[in-house]
């Protein structure tokens, strides 16, 4: 069975985000390493989008049986387990993922610790471009001090621009 590793990263939560995936053949050979910048996302959105990227790329490669491995307990347990989705904005991403899963003959998901997901983690972080002043819509930023802002979005987050 093919194995697919996924990881999403967000610097700031929400902040600049990236997705990384690795697909391994049944023999253990790497057949795809892929990363993509995701724009401004929360960490959970980045994790879901990384899973969606993995599923899409596996289907493009003609893979019909896949073991999905990720270090996001939330995504693995919501998509493959019995955890409820408490944030409505994640439900749309959940639906995208489950629609893709239906196109496979067999898919199983498994949570793995972060140290066993190093390559996907590295790829997700490499996809993140350093923040710039125009990264977040200005109308959603509230400056509190010289370097600290409140980013108003789905949830509000304090952002320390000086220390990232």
Secondary structure as GFF3:
##gff-version 3
##sequence-region A 1 164
A	DSSP	beta_strand	2	11	.	.	.	ID=ss1
A	DSSP	beta_strand	15	24	.	.	.	ID=ss2
A	DSSP	beta_strand	30	41	.	.	.	ID=ss3
A	DSSP	alpha_helix	43	60	.	.	.	ID=ss4
A	DSSP	beta_strand	65	70	.	.	.	ID=ss5
A	DSSP	alpha_helix	73	80	.	.	.	ID=ss6
A	DSSP	alpha_helix	88	101	.	.	.	ID=ss7
A	DSSP	beta_strand	106	111	.	.	.	ID=ss8
A	DSSP	three_ten_helix	114	116	.	.	.	ID=ss9
A	DSSP	alpha_helix	118	126	.	.	.	ID=ss10
A	DSSP	three_ten_helix	138	140	.	.	.	ID=ss11
A	DSSP	beta_strand	141	143	.	.	.	ID=ss12
A	DSSP	beta_strand	148	152	.	.	.	ID=ss13
A	DSSP	beta_strand	156	160	.	.	.	ID=ss14
###
